[in-house]
């Protein structure tokens, strides 16, 4: 593996800028990124290329949401509360039944947003494989309500779900027109409702968006967006520095000071970077070995050595981006004593994996490897683009996996994160954990309607997960988005990471 010093060395700006300009030029409309009508097109570089051909049932849905292409029945405000989107209003009929009344809107292909379209989209999501994480703990059934004049949808959950309005804001539960569903595949291009229409995708390289002239809300101020995907964080920063792009997602910490304050916009996040340990097979199937790995980790060394102080030391699964968590946290329960260094030294080699899309993670992996080896583990690293790793990680093919996880992404409440990542039937269970104590704690939290009581139950579940050493918290990230605030307006700095480009984003 390269040294930390070599990882921080910036690539030549000319080389990375030229690489980014090629796809931008290819996908821009005549006039490129310059004037188009009364405004300029936006040029944006994102860190994560499409992993599922822009399917809404995986992480690509977040990309579509961040580009203001897709919408659900609801959206979230800055406090995580549900607000109207395609649903103008809703009410809870009983603990398991809700009624949503739709607003007057049309899809980007001209079809009307009606109850049948909502039922079709939510039904398709509930049958998708893999199942969207937002539905991993709450199966639902949607039906159209006839009569009464307004377009209305009834949604029934198997058990009481007080978070349903927040859950329906999840990008994977986007509402699409009938034209999106063909031959067993889902294609959101031209079939969504957002202020921008996805018109072209060039594999994992670039995408083109155009203003949706029929948008039900305020029309987009930019005529379009030309998007490139670049996993290399230095490349994204250099493209911003040389004005090859207007907005660069996730500027690396190492580049922030080089860009200057006018380009760097840091803000707190709900993201926890953690070391998922494979509880299902290999060395870390032994809880004593997981405990030894946990004891080997020095979070402060990671904050100082990799993040230059622009992160918070690990405090649990839920960090300072979730203010209520600290006051309700309880000590981990049921921990197994750690194996001795001599016992650790007799184990077989472990595979430690992470991805390049977040530039700090390979550096974190290098320090984590050193810390584990100091404890006696023999470690081999695997570092690739995330799109090449997700399936293997979910299948449990790595002994340890370092990931940056947004704990509020699914419902703006950590319940879905806990259910999807740490329960026996969780759809994003990289640690392969199946522990009846964790399942019971998550089930209890899901049954509670009071916010304070639910939060306390969630912290009990956190204590059980930490007690099992299924995940070792490493650091809590702070986000850095890059744009010139003298030129670019309306970029969303969203701790939940669902929005970036909005109808208000434009080049001044």
Secondary structure, 3 states (H helix, E strand, C coil): CCCHHHHHCCCCHHHHHHHHHHHHHHHCCCCCCCEECCEECEEEEECCCCCCCCCCCCCHHHHHHHCCCCCCCEEECCCCCEEECCEEEEEEEECCEEEEEECCCECCCCCECCHHHHHHHHHHHHCCCCCCHHHCCCCEEEEEECCCCCCEEEEEECCCCCCHHHHCCCHHHCCCCHHHEECCEECCCCCCCCCEEEEEEECCCEEEEEECCCCCCCCCCCCEEEEEECCCHHHHHHHHHCCCCCEECCCCHHHHHHHCCCCEEEEEEEEEEEEEECCCCCHHHCHHHHHHHHHHCCHHHHHHHCCCCCEEECCCCCCCCCCCHHHHCCCCCCCCCCCCHHHHHCCCCEEEEEECCCHHHHHHHHHHHHHHHHHCCCEEEEEECHHHCHHHHHCCCCCEEEEEEECCCCCCCHHHHHHHHHCCCCCCCCCCCCCHHHHHHHHHHHCCCCHHHHHHHHHHHHHHHHHHCCEEEEEEEEEEEEECCCCEECCCCCCCCCCCCCCCCEEC
